[in-house]
Every structure is written in structure tokens, then in C-alpha cells.
Amino acid sequence: MKTKLSLLSAALLFSQVMLAQFHLGVKGGANIIKVDGQSFKDQFSYGYHLGGFMEIGLGPKLGIQPEVLFNQYSTTVDSNFNHIYHDIFNPSYQRGVKLSYLSIPILLNYKLIGNFVTLQAGPQFGVLMNQNRSLLQNGADAFSHGDLSLLGGVQLKLAALRITGRYAIGLKNINDIDNQDRWKSQGFQLSVGLSIL
């Protein structure tokens, strides 16, 4: 009887410890992104992201934070696009481009100052959900269907509230036309999240 009681107590203690190191939440915020390349204006544009996150503790200092986000980026085509892609240029193209990604960041968390300040770093995998097809006469895909970025930043934790600032740099050429001009994204993500579990 004592053995069963001890096992039950140990299981309850283990589940409480695991729940204390496991959180689910929702988040949203702003993307301040630019696409580097001769075809695009060298300026940051605003977009947004919405989604959810999971915090999994791996000890007193380390944790993993996977997320699922809907990310929208905006950029503006420069006049150089006409010179680089003159053979497939559509004179009626729209200068503004919006890209929508389903993004999956997988971040390593390091608690720098107690539970209040956490450093974050890790990869972000993105799947292009839709794109502006009016850049090309034949309607072919101008942007690659996948993206890979590296994220780094800091998160502040105030009870259930999470305030996050990150820098994102694209590692993959997202130009799906050819290799004449390499397109890579970079920028900042600012978000507010709420732990609901």
C-alpha cells in the first residue's frame, strides 16, 4: 500500500512540475520586413503575424518554444525589375507585393534574468500560401514556395503576458524565376502574446 501511495505521490509531483514548465498561448504583432535584391526598393514595409506558441521547459534555464504563425510581408517592386526581367515583364504589374506564409519557428529559450527576460534563437520554416502573380506575363510563380530564416531576439514575461522582439534574416533565395537576382527577406518582428494554459 505504501509503495502505491509513493508512486501516486511521485506521479502527481511529476505532473505538477511538467505543467509548471509547459504553457500554450496566442500571439500577434507587426512585421517590419524588406526583401533584399535589385528588383525591390531598399525600404522596410509593414505586415503582421498571428498565431500560437508552446513553451516547453527543459530545466531551470533552458526551454524550447515552437510556434505556428500566419505571417504577411509587404514589399515594393523597384524600377530595376523592368531592366532585369524585361523579356517577361508585364507592363501592368502592381508595384506593391504581399506575401503570406505559414511559418513554424522552433526557438531555443535561455532564461537570462529569472523568468522575466529570455533570450531566443532558432530557425523559422515558411510555406508560401499565396503570392502576387501579376509580376509576370505568364502568371508563373515569381516566389519560391518555401523560405528558411534564422531568428534571434528577446522575450519579456510578465505573468501570463509575453512581449517579444526578434530579428529575422532569410537564409534562402526566394526568387523562383531564375538566379539573375537573389531575393532574401530580413527584418523585425514585434509581438504581444498571452499564455492561456
Secondary structure, DSSP 8 states (H G I E B T S, - for coil): -HHHHHHHHHHHHHHHHHHHTEEEEEEEEEEEEEEESTTB-SS-EEEEEEEEEEEEE-SSSEEEEEEEEEEEEEEEB-THHHHHTTTTB-TT--SEEEEEEEEEEEEEEEEEETTTEEEEEEEEEEEEEE---TTBTT----B-SEEEEEEEEEEEEETTEEEEEEEEEE-S--B-S-SSS--EEEEEEEEEEEE--
